[in-house]
Amino acid sequence: MKHVTMHEINSNFLNILKIVQNGEDIVITGDQGQEKLAVILPYKKYSSKNKRVLGQLKGKATYKIKEDFKITDEELLSL
């Protein structure tokens, strides 16, 4: 995971996007390089659906969320 400062983002945005397109995550830090502010990651990593383990029911049950499910991820996680 590569770390870049806000100054580097402003100066080299297109080059940094190429790095992200090649699959690498980028951590954006403050100009002093100490405070982590954000992460840029390839969309494939962001949108990939990870399987969730059912805890005590692991190996005993499964679940599937239908495409027409009407609740957003944020709403579901805030329950």
N, CA, C and O atoms as CSV, one atom per row, in Angstrom:
chain,resi,resn,atom,element,x,y,z
A,1,MET,N,N,0.852,-1.173,0.000
A,1,MET,CA,C,0.000,0.000,0.000
A,1,MET,C,C,0.896,1.233,0.000
A,1,MET,O,O,1.738,1.411,0.881
A,2,LYS,N,N,0.702,2.060,-0.984
A,2,LYS,CA,C,1.524,3.258,-1.158
A,2,LYS,C,C,0.916,4.422,-0.378
A,2,LYS,O,O,-0.305,4.575,-0.337
A,3,HIS,N,N,1.762,5.236,0.237
A,3,HIS,CA,C,1.328,6.437,0.951
A,3,HIS,C,C,1.740,7.671,0.155
A,3,HIS,O,O,2.884,7.781,-0.286
A,4,VAL,N,N,0.802,8.597,-0.026
A,4,VAL,CA,C,1.107,9.855,-0.708
A,4,VAL,C,C,0.506,11.002,0.094
A,4,VAL,O,O,-0.512,10.843,0.768
A,5,THR,N,N,1.148,12.150,0.009
A,5,THR,CA,C,0.639,13.334,0.707
A,5,THR,C,C,-0.395,14.037,-0.167
A,5,THR,O,O,-0.515,13.754,-1.359
A,6,MET,N,N,-1.132,14.947,0.438
A,6,MET,CA,C,-2.105,15.729,-0.319
A,6,MET,C,C,-1.408,16.528,-1.416
A,6,MET,O,O,-1.946,16.687,-2.512
A,7,HIS,N,N,-0.219,17.024,-1.120
A,7,HIS,CA,C,0.545,17.767,-2.129
A,7,HIS,C,C,0.848,16.875,-3.336
A,7,HIS,O,O,0.710,17.306,-4.481
A,8,GLU,N,N,1.263,15.628,-3.074
A,8,GLU,CA,C,1.556,14.696,-4.171
A,8,GLU,C,C,0.299,14.387,-4.988
A,8,GLU,O,O,0.366,14.263,-6.210
A,9,ILE,N,N,-0.842,14.265,-4.314
A,9,ILE,CA,C,-2.112,14.031,-5.020
A,9,ILE,C,C,-2.386,15.188,-5.971
A,9,ILE,O,O,-2.734,14.975,-7.133
A,10,ASN,N,N,-2.229,16.414,-5.478
A,10,ASN,CA,C,-2.480,17.591,-6.316
A,10,ASN,C,C,-1.515,17.674,-7.495
A,10,ASN,O,O,-1.900,18.098,-8.584
A,11,SER,N,N,-0.282,17.278,-7.286
A,11,SER,CA,C,0.737,17.400,-8.332
A,11,SER,C,C,0.727,16.253,-9.338
A,11,SER,O,O,1.051,16.451,-10.509
A,12,ASN,N,N,0.356,15.055,-8.886
A,12,ASN,CA,C,0.517,13.853,-9.718
A,12,ASN,C,C,-0.751,13.012,-9.808
A,12,ASN,O,O,-0.675,11.784,-9.838
A,13,PHE,N,N,-1.901,13.648,-9.851
A,13,PHE,CA,C,-3.163,12.914,-9.765
A,13,PHE,C,C,-3.290,11.825,-10.829
A,13,PHE,O,O,-3.667,10.698,-10.506
A,14,LEU,N,N,-2.989,12.133,-12.074
A,14,LEU,CA,C,-3.138,11.136,-13.142
A,14,LEU,C,C,-2.205,9.944,-12.946
A,14,LEU,O,O,-2.601,8.803,-13.181
A,15,ASN,N,N,-0.980,10.198,-12.521
A,15,ASN,CA,C,-0.043,9.099,-12.263
A,15,ASN,C,C,-0.522,8.229,-11.110
A,15,ASN,O,O,-0.390,7.006,-11.149
A,16,ILE,N,N,-1.074,8.858,-10.095
A,16,ILE,CA,C,-1.580,8.107,-8.948
A,16,ILE,C,C,-2.788,7.271,-9.362
A,16,ILE,O,O,-2.931,6.132,-8.916
A,17,LEU,N,N,-3.654,7.817,-10.205
A,17,LEU,CA,C,-4.791,7.032,-10.707
A,17,LEU,C,C,-4.322,5.822,-11.503
A,17,LEU,O,O,-4.951,4.765,-11.442
A,18,LYS,N,N,-3.239,5.957,-12.243
A,18,LYS,CA,C,-2.699,4.816,-12.988
A,18,LYS,C,C,-2.232,3.727,-12.031
A,18,LYS,O,O,-2.418,2.540,-12.301
A,19,ILE,N,N,-1.632,4.120,-10.926
A,19,ILE,CA,C,-1.203,3.154,-9.911
A,19,ILE,C,C,-2.414,2.408,-9.363
A,19,ILE,O,O,-2.380,1.189,-9.195
A,20,VAL,N,N,-3.483,3.150,-9.086
A,20,VAL,CA,C,-4.716,2.539,-8.576
A,20,VAL,C,C,-5.310,1.603,-9.628
A,20,VAL,O,O,-5.773,0.513,-9.291
A,21,GLN,N,N,-5.303,2.011,-10.889
A,21,GLN,CA,C,-5.821,1.156,-11.961
A,21,GLN,C,C,-5.045,-0.153,-12.058
A,21,GLN,O,O,-5.592,-1.167,-12.492
A,22,ASN,N,N,-3.788,-0.136,-11.662
A,22,ASN,CA,C,-2.965,-1.344,-11.680
A,22,ASN,C,C,-3.167,-2.208,-10.442
A,22,ASN,O,O,-2.470,-3.207,-10.263
A,23,GLY,N,N,-4.125,-1.829,-9.577
A,23,GLY,CA,C,-4.497,-2.688,-8.456
A,23,GLY,C,C,-3.957,-2.304,-7.099
A,23,GLY,O,O,-4.224,-3.001,-6.121
A,24,GLU,N,N,-3.209,-1.223,-7.004
A,24,GLU,CA,C,-2.617,-0.850,-5.716
A,24,GLU,C,C,-3.506,0.144,-4.969
A,24,GLU,O,O,-4.087,1.049,-5.569
A,25,ASP,N,N,-3.601,-0.040,-3.651
A,25,ASP,CA,C,-4.309,0.910,-2.797
A,25,ASP,C,C,-3.390,2.083,-2.490
A,25,ASP,O,O,-2.173,1.918,-2.401
A,26,ILE,N,N,-3.971,3.266,-2.329
A,26,ILE,CA,C,-3.216,4.474,-2.008
A,26,ILE,C,C,-3.771,5.062,-0.716
A,26,ILE,O,O,-4.979,5.266,-0.591
A,27,VAL,N,N,-2.896,5.332,0.237
A,27,VAL,CA,C,-3.285,6.031,1.462
A,27,VAL,C,C,-2.894,7.493,1.297
A,27,VAL,O,O,-1.739,7.805,1.003
A,28,ILE,N,N,-3.858,8.385,1.486
A,28,ILE,CA,C,-3.586,9.824,1.403
A,28,ILE,C,C,-3.332,10.324,2.815
A,28,ILE,O,O,-4.130,10.100,3.724
A,29,THR,N,N,-2.207,11.006,2.982
A,29,THR,CA,C,-1.849,11.553,4.288
A,29,THR,C,C,-1.831,13.076,4.218
A,29,THR,O,O,-1.863,13.669,3.140
A,30,GLY,N,N,-1.779,13.689,5.391
A,30,GLY,CA,C,-1.598,15.135,5.434
A,30,GLY,C,C,-0.243,15.491,4.847
A,30,GLY,O,O,0.581,14.609,4.604
A,31,ASP,N,N,-0.011,16.755,4.621
A,31,ASP,CA,C,1.236,17.170,3.972
A,31,ASP,C,C,2.478,16.832,4.790
A,31,ASP,O,O,3.575,16.755,4.236
A,32,GLN,N,N,2.326,16.630,6.082
A,32,GLN,CA,C,3.466,16.215,6.899
A,32,GLN,C,C,3.661,14.698,6.842
A,32,GLN,O,O,4.667,14.181,7.327
A,33,GLY,N,N,2.697,13.988,6.252
A,33,GLY,CA,C,2.818,12.544,6.093
A,33,GLY,C,C,2.465,11.745,7.320
A,33,GLY,O,O,2.663,10.530,7.335
A,34,GLN,N,N,1.947,12.386,8.355
A,34,GLN,CA,C,1.701,11.679,9.604
A,34,GLN,C,C,0.244,11.256,9.772
A,34,GLN,O,O,-0.027,10.134,10.200
A,35,GLU,N,N,-0.686,12.131,9.445
A,35,GLU,CA,C,-2.100,11.832,9.650
A,35,GLU,C,C,-2.682,11.168,8.402
A,35,GLU,O,O,-2.616,11.731,7.309
A,36,LYS,N,N,-3.249,9.974,8.563
A,36,LYS,CA,C,-3.901,9.287,7.451
A,36,LYS,C,C,-5.289,9.880,7.272
A,36,LYS,O,O,-6.075,9.935,8.217
A,37,LEU,N,N,-5.591,10.326,6.049
A,37,LEU,CA,C,-6.850,11.017,5.782
A,37,LEU,C,C,-7.847,10.176,5.004
A,37,LEU,O,O,-9.046,10.234,5.279
A,38,ALA,N,N,-7.381,9.400,4.046
A,38,ALA,CA,C,-8.294,8.658,3.175
A,38,ALA,C,C,-7.541,7.541,2.464
A,38,ALA,O,O,-6.312,7.468,2.508
A,39,VAL,N,N,-8.305,6.678,1.812
A,39,VAL,CA,C,-7.731,5.597,1.012
A,39,VAL,C,C,-8.401,5.609,-0.357
A,39,VAL,O,O,-9.622,5.727,-0.461
A,40,ILE,N,N,-7.597,5.487,-1.395
A,40,ILE,CA,C,-8.119,5.294,-2.747
A,40,ILE,C,C,-7.817,3.847,-3.110
A,40,ILE,O,O,-6.671,3.406,-3.018
A,41,LEU,N,N,-8.839,3.110,-3.521
A,41,LEU,CA,C,-8.614,1.738,-3.912
A,41,LEU,C,C,-9.298,1.451,-5.239
A,41,LEU,O,O,-10.246,2.140,-5.615
A,42,PRO,N,N,-8.823,0.438,-5.946
A,42,PRO,CA,C,-9.439,0.097,-7.220
A,42,PRO,C,C,-10.914,-0.246,-7.022
A,42,PRO,O,O,-11.286,-0.866,-6.026
A,43,TYR,N,N,-11.744,0.158,-7.969
A,43,TYR,CA,C,-13.183,-0.064,-7.838
A,43,TYR,C,C,-13.505,-1.545,-7.678
A,43,TYR,O,O,-14.454,-1.900,-6.979
A,44,LYS,N,N,-12.732,-2.400,-8.313
A,44,LYS,CA,C,-12.959,-3.844,-8.199
A,44,LYS,C,C,-12.902,-4.297,-6.744
A,44,LYS,O,O,-13.714,-5.118,-6.317
A,45,LYS,N,N,-11.955,-3.772,-5.986
A,45,LYS,CA,C,-11.853,-4.124,-4.569
A,45,LYS,C,C,-13.026,-3.557,-3.786
A,45,LYS,O,O,-13.557,-4.212,-2.888
A,46,TYR,N,N,-13.426,-2.346,-4.124
A,46,TYR,CA,C,-14.532,-1.681,-3.433
A,46,TYR,C,C,-15.844,-2.410,-3.673
A,46,TYR,O,O,-16.640,-2.584,-2.751
A,47,SER,N,N,-16.067,-2.832,-4.896
A,47,SER,CA,C,-17.361,-3.400,-5.253
A,47,SER,C,C,-17.440,-4.911,-5.098
A,47,SER,O,O,-18.517,-5.486,-5.257
A,48,SER,N,N,-16.322,-5.569,-4.791
A,48,SER,CA,C,-16.363,-7.025,-4.673
A,48,SER,C,C,-17.222,-7.421,-3.483
A,48,SER,O,O,-17.215,-6.770,-2.439
A,49,LYS,N,N,-17.944,-8.482,-3.666
A,49,LYS,CA,C,-18.841,-8.953,-2.609
A,49,LYS,C,C,-18.125,-10.039,-1.821
A,49,LYS,O,O,-17.878,-11.130,-2.335
A,50,ASN,N,N,-17.798,-9.738,-0.589
A,50,ASN,CA,C,-17.154,-10.714,0.272
A,50,ASN,C,C,-18.214,-11.569,0.942
A,50,ASN,O,O,-19.269,-11.071,1.335
A,51,LYS,N,N,-17.932,-12.854,1.071
A,51,LYS,CA,C,-18.858,-13.730,1.773
A,51,LYS,C,C,-18.794,-13.412,3.257
A,51,LYS,O,O,-17.722,-13.199,3.823
A,52,ARG,N,N,-19.950,-13.386,3.862
A,52,ARG,CA,C,-20.018,-13.153,5.301
A,52,ARG,C,C,-20.250,-14.485,5.999
A,52,ARG,O,O,-21.067,-15.292,5.553
A,53,VAL,N,N,-19.548,-14.711,7.070
A,53,VAL,CA,C,-19.679,-15.935,7.843
A,53,VAL,C,C,-20.846,-15.767,8.808
A,53,VAL,O,O,-21.047,-14.690,9.370
A,54,LEU,N,N,-21.611,-16.836,8.996
A,54,LEU,CA,C,-22.786,-16.771,9.854
A,54,LEU,C,C,-22.484,-17.104,11.315
A,54,LEU,O,O,-23.375,-17.539,12.045
A,55,GLY,N,N,-21.259,-16.908,11.743
A,55,GLY,CA,C,-20.922,-17.127,13.153
A,55,GLY,C,C,-21.158,-18.559,13.584
A,55,GLY,O,O,-20.548,-19.477,13.036
A,56,GLN,N,N,-22.033,-18.767,14.557
A,56,GLN,CA,C,-22.294,-20.105,15.098
A,56,GLN,C,C,-22.949,-21.033,14.081
A,56,GLN,O,O,-22.904,-22.253,14.236
A,57,LEU,N,N,-23.554,-20.468,13.046
A,57,LEU,CA,C,-24.212,-21.290,12.033
A,57,LEU,C,C,-23.292,-21.643,10.868
A,57,LEU,O,O,-23.740,-22.203,9.868
A,58,LYS,N,N,-22.011,-21.318,10.996
A,58,LYS,CA,C,-21.048,-21.614,9.935
A,58,LYS,C,C,-21.088,-23.106,9.609
A,58,LYS,O,O,-20.948,-23.949,10.495
A,59,GLY,N,N,-21.280,-23.418,8.335
A,59,GLY,CA,C,-21.339,-24.804,7.901
A,59,GLY,C,C,-22.700,-25.456,8.073
A,59,GLY,O,O,-22.917,-26.571,7.598
A,60,LYS,N,N,-23.623,-24.772,8.751
A,60,LYS,CA,C,-24.949,-25.337,9.008
A,60,LYS,C,C,-26.046,-24.620,8.237
A,60,LYS,O,O,-27.112,-25.189,8.002
A,61,ALA,N,N,-25.796,-23.386,7.845
A,61,ALA,CA,C,-26.831,-22.600,7.173
A,61,ALA,C,C,-26.182,-21.697,6.132
A,61,ALA,O,O,-24.978,-21.442,6.174
A,62,THR,N,N,-26.990,-21.221,5.204
A,62,THR,CA,C,-26.538,-20.258,4.208
A,62,THR,C,C,-27.597,-19.178,4.066
A,62,THR,O,O,-28.706,-19.305,4.585
A,63,TYR,N,N,-27.243,-18.119,3.360
A,63,TYR,CA,C,-28.211,-17.063,3.087
A,63,TYR,C,C,-27.894,-16.451,1.734
A,63,TYR,O,O,-26.774,-16.555,1.234
A,64,LYS,N,N,-28.890,-15.817,1.156
A,64,LYS,CA,C,-28.694,-15.109,-0.099
A,64,LYS,C,C,-29.572,-13.869,-0.071
A,64,LYS,O,O,-30.755,-13.946,0.260
A,65,ILE,N,N,-28.990,-12.721,-0.420
A,65,ILE,CA,C,-29.749,-11.477,-0.483
A,65,ILE,C,C,-30.146,-11.268,-1.936
A,65,ILE,O,O,-29.292,-11.241,-2.822
A,66,LYS,N,N,-31.437,-11.122,-2.178
A,66,LYS,CA,C,-31.940,-10.958,-3.545
A,66,LYS,C,C,-31.573,-9.587,-4.100
A,66,LYS,O,O,-31.364,-8.634,-3.350
A,67,GLU,N,N,-31.499,-9.506,-5.415
A,67,GLU,CA,C,-31.133,-8.259,-6.095
A,67,GLU,C,C,-32.114,-7.126,-5.826
A,67,GLU,O,O,-31.721,-5.960,-5.843
A,68,ASP,N,N,-33.391,-7.446,-5.574
A,68,ASP,CA,C,-34.395,-6.401,-5.359
A,68,ASP,C,C,-34.550,-6.018,-3.885
A,68,ASP,O,O,-35.535,-5.381,-3.511
A,69,PHE,N,N,-33.590,-6.400,-3.054
A,69,PHE,CA,C,-33.604,-6.047,-1.633
A,69,PHE,C,C,-33.607,-4.530,-1.500
A,69,PHE,O,O,-32.774,-3.863,-2.115
A,70,LYS,N,N,-34.517,-3.970,-0.717
A,70,LYS,CA,C,-34.782,-2.532,-0.733
A,70,LYS,C,C,-34.035,-1.715,0.329
A,70,LYS,O,O,-34.298,-0.518,0.445
A,71,ILE,N,N,-33.144,-2.286,1.086
A,71,ILE,CA,C,-32.442,-1.545,2.136
A,71,ILE,C,C,-30.994,-1.309,1.699
A,71,ILE,O,O,-30.366,-2.191,1.113
A,72,THR,N,N,-30.479,-0.136,1.981
A,72,THR,CA,C,-29.087,0.164,1.620
A,72,THR,C,C,-28.143,-0.475,2.631
A,72,THR,O,O,-28.561,-0.842,3.729
A,73,ASP,N,N,-26.884,-0.606,2.267
A,73,ASP,CA,C,-25.889,-1.150,3.196
A,73,ASP,C,C,-25.825,-0.325,4.471
A,73,ASP,O,O,-25.743,-0.876,5.568
A,74,GLU,N,N,-25.861,0.999,4.328
A,74,GLU,CA,C,-25.773,1.882,5.491
A,74,GLU,C,C,-26.952,1.659,6.434
A,74,GLU,O,O,-26.776,1.624,7.652
A,75,GLU,N,N,-28.151,1.510,5.874
A,75,GLU,CA,C,-29.334,1.265,6.701
A,75,GLU,C,C,-29.233,-0.082,7.409
A,75,GLU,O,O,-29.568,-0.196,8.588
A,76,LEU,N,N,-28.775,-1.093,6.693
A,76,LEU,CA,C,-28.642,-2.420,7.274
A,76,LEU,C,C,-27.621,-2.428,8.406
A,76,LEU,O,O,-27.870,-3.010,9.462
A,77,LEU,N,N,-26.487,-1.794,8.195
A,77,LEU,CA,C,-25.426,-1.806,9.201
A,77,LEU,C,C,-25.757,-0.953,10.416
A,77,LEU,O,O,-25.152,-1.127,11.473
A,78,SER,N,N,-26.702,-0.038,10.283
A,78,SER,CA,C,-27.053,0.805,11.429
A,78,SER,C,C,-28.138,0.174,12.296
A,78,SER,O,O,-28.513,0.749,13.318
A,79,LEU,N,N,-28.649,-0.994,11.913
A,79,LEU,CA,C,-29.689,-1.660,12.714
A,79,LEU,C,C,-29.144,-2.176,14.015
A,79,LEU,O,O,-29.884,-2.761,14.806
